[in-house]
Amino acid sequence: MLTAAISFLLTAAGVAVAGLRARRRRFLSATRWFAVALLPAGLYLTGLFPLASTIGREFADWAAKLVFDPRVWAGIVLLGVSAVLLVTTRWVGRRGAVETPAERPAAGAAPERPAVARAAKAPKAPKAPEKQQPGKRDDGLGDFADIEEILRKRGI
């Protein structure tokens, strides 16, 4: 019975605040206050307040066991090891497959590159669209041909 009284008092107070906000022509704020004001009554009428108190009690019991029970600490250690393994495998997977020394290419001399970038050339006039060569198919990536050519020239 006390839960019902508290729930409806909180709802009434929230509706009053929403009314004051609406009176000051702050309708967006008033709507938010009204929405939040409906929560206590809704939680009471659906029976979720006893559920919340049960969850609170169970959480408190778990927290007390956390401090004194070695089994809980063993579980926390296992969860930590699991998280570290998952993160590590994700990180290694993003770096690429692990290569053995036999598969790794031999380090050779780096290609010669100028230390200073070359001066930019004047922009070229746009090219007329080329006719499709019989051996090539149009895969919708024609715009990237110029970029591919530049990268090939730079040795990338």
N, C-alpha and C positions, 0 to 999 in steps of 0.2 A: 504494500500500500504506500509506503514511503517512497519507493521508486517511482510510482505513478505520479505522486505529488511533485517530486523533484523534476521529473521529465516535463510535465505540463507547465511548471513554473519557468523552467528554462526556455521552453517554446514561447510562452507568453512574453518573456523579457526580450527574446530575439525579435518577435513580431513588433514589439513596441519600438525597439531601436530601428527596425526597418521602416516603420511609420514615420519616425522622426527624420530619417534620411530622405524619405520620399517627400516630406513636407518642405525640405530644403532644396528640392528639385535635383537631388542626386539619385536618379532612378536606377542607375547601374549598381551603385553601392547598396541601395535599398533592396534590390532584387537578390544580391548576394547574401545580405543579412537575413532575408526571408527564407532563402534556401537553406542556410545553416540553422535557422531557428526551427525548421521542420524536422531536423534530424533527431533530437531527443524524443519527441512524441512518436516518430516513426519507429525508432529502435525499441521503445517500450511496447508499442502495439504489436510489433512482430515477435516480441519475446527474445530479443537479442541481448538485453541487459544481463539476464542470468548467464547467458553464454559468455559474455565478456568477463563477468566475474569469475567464471570457471577457468577461462583461459588465463586470467591474471593469477589465480591461485596456482595453476599448473606451472606457469612460468616461474613463479617464486620458488616452488618446490625444485624445479630443474636447476635454478640458480644456486640454491642451497647445496644440491648434490654436486654441482660443478666444483665447488670449493673443496668438498671433503671426499669425493668418490674417485679413486684412481682409474676405474673403468671409464669414466667420462673423459678424463685426461688422455687415456689411451685412444679413445675415439676421436678426440680433437687432434691428436698427433697424426692419426691415420687420415683424417680429412685434410690436414695440412700437406702431408706427403702426396696425397692424390692431386691436390691443387698444383703443387710444384711440378709434378710429373706432367700434368696436362699443359701447363704453361710452357714448360721446357720443350715438349714435343711439338707444340704449335710454333714456337720460335725456331726450332731446328727445321721444321717443315717449310717455313717461309724462306729460310736461307738456301734451300735447295737440298737435293739429295746429298748424303754424305758420300764423298768420293774416297776411294782407296788410293794410296800413293801410285799404284800402277795405272789407274785410270786418269789421274791428274795430268794435264798437259805440261810438258816441260817448259820451264820459263825461258823464253828467248829474249832477244834484244827488242826493245820497244820500237815501234815505227817512228821514224823521224817526224817531228812536228815542229813548226816554227814556235819560238818562244813568245813572239808578239803576233797578235791577230792581224791578218791582212786587212787592208783598207776596203771598206764596203764599196762594191761596184754600183753603178747607176742602175736603178730598177729597170727591168726589162718590160717591154710592152706585153700585154697579155697575149698568150698564144691562142690561135684559132683551135677549136677542138679537133684533135686528130681522129682520123678514121680508124676504126678498130682493125687491128691486124688479124688475119685469119687464124693464127695460132693462139691468140690470146682471147680470154673470155672477159666479159665485163662483170666484175664482182662488186661494183659499187664503191670501190676504193680508188678510183681514178685520181681523186684529188690528192691522194697521198703519194703518188708517183714522184712528184717533185721533191717531196721531203725524203723519200727513199733514195733518190738520186744524190741529194746533198749529203745524206749520211754515208752513202757508199763512197763518195769522193773524199770525205774526211776519214774514212777507214773505221767507221763505227758500225 
